[in-house]
Amino acid sequence: MADLTRAFVVAGLLALTGCASSGPDALYGLTTPTGEQLRVRTTSRQVLVPEPRALQSLDTNSIAVVDAGPVYTYFPKAAWTDTLPKVVQAKLVQALENTGGLRGVGLPGEGLLIDYQLQTDLRAFELRIDGADRAVVEVMARLVNDRNGRTRASRVFRAEVPASGTDVAKAVEALNVAADRVLREMTAWVLTQV
C-alpha cells in the first residue's frame, strides 16, 4: 500500500513538473505613455476604470496573431504578463494618472467617490498577417456619469502600426507603439470630456 501511495505521489509530482515546463518562456508587458507625452488639462473629477470587456479570443494572456478570415492563432511560449484586459486596464489607469489632470483614478473596490466610469471594449489587439504585417489596436470607450448612469461621450480609438517582422519581439514592439497611440488619444479625450 505504501508503494502504491508513493507511486501516486511521484506521478503527481511528474505531472506538476510537466505543467510548469509547458508555460511561456517569456512574458511581455505594455509601455505606458508618460505625462510629457500627454496633453494635460486639470480637473477635480475622479474616474473609475473597470476591466475592459473582450471576446474570448482576446480575454487571454496569449498574444494574438490574426490571418485572413479572421483566424486567430497565438505565439507559442510567449504571453502577456496577465490576461490582456487586465494589462490594458492597468496601463490605462497609469496613463490617466501620468497626466496629472485628474483628482483621482481608481479601480473597482478602491472606495473612491467616482464622477465617471471609463468603460471599454477591446475590439482588436493583435498582429495582423493578412497582407501587410501590422499591429492593430482598437478600443471602444464610453464615459458614463457614475451618479445617473448616462453616457457622457463614446468613441472608438484605433491605431495600426507596421510590424518590422512576424516574430514575437517585433510583434510586441509594434503593439506597444499602437497601444501608446490609443492610450494617448484616449486619455486626452477623457480630460476634455470630464
Secondary structure, 3 states (H helix, E strand, C coil): CHHHHHHHHHHHHHHHHHHHHCCCCEEECCCCCCHHHCCCCCCCCEEECCCCEECCCCCCCEEEEEECCCEEEEEEEEEECCCHHHHHHHHHHHHHHHHCCCCEEECCCCCCCCCEEEEEEEEEEEEECCCCCEEEEEEEEEEEECCCCCEEEEEEEEEEEECCCCCHHHHHHHHHHHHHHHHHHHHHHHHHHC
